Amino acid sequence: MKDRELIFLEPVMKENVWGGQRLVTEFPYKAEGAAIGECWGISAHPHGDCKIAQGTYRGMTLSELYAKHRDLFGDLSNEQFPLLIKIIDAKEKLSIQVHPNDAYAKEHENGSLGKTECWYVMDCDSDAKLVIGHNAKTREELTQMIHDGKYEDLIRYIPIRKGDFIQIDPGTVHAITGGFLILETQQSSDITYRVYDYGRLVDGKPRPIHVSQSIEVINVPDEADIKAVKHAEALPVNTLNLLESCRYYKVWKLNVENEFSMLQENPFLLASVLDGEGSIDGVLVKKGAHLIIPAGYGKVELKGSMEMILSTAVE
Ligand code: ZN
């Protein structure tokens, strides 16, 4: 018998104007509304603090668990639980946005964290493109293009296929376009500056555009697209395939076929089942499950046929 248990979470569902129905038809999630855009699978953020679904800590929120039982998280020194895991169903395109780094967010957004994020593309159309980066060579040129509304010349579209992995550093102009299903691993922050919204109206009005913040935080020149995209679909099975290691997180892709065991020696390990089903140490799991494997857990035995994304925080 293990002295540490797996911690399963109840997701928080979000309605977004650009959302669809895939999260409630293809996953075991429940939500009302025609436009469900996000499932916050592992989150301690005040805008969606997940409850522990079962076991010793059932009913506690993740932020409470993190505050009271820091030992489960390897006694991490971060004041707030540092990561947020979402599944995003974009039926329509999202606005074009950019996130600040920690220093800018701390100064301008009430001490909030900045936002570095990454996407694993669970599904998309065959000719899909994402907005990553921009074409301005200097900040003057960027400012001019934004003031002149030349957004279609400014932004850069990158062809993307299912199984791609994309790292979005702060200051990178980016947008998810329609038809994408994405698992996002991100710093636990909600600070987003909207660069451009394609002139759309929401409830009869354009949504606010954060012109001055955008001009301040966008990286110039931006070569993000050159290094941002990795093809990660056909990776070896029963292997922890490291997709990204940055100053905030490490992210792995794991395809379990039959049996795989690993040692959990990170401060904690976040796990999301993207597809398939199986068991983790005898507990049945299937597509849509999100869980935390705590510090000091040791050997983890996985069985079945499962596609998973795992992550941990870097202090
Ligand atoms: Zn973003």
Residues whose N, C-alpha, C, O or C-beta is under 5 A from the ligand:
A	BS01	ZN	none
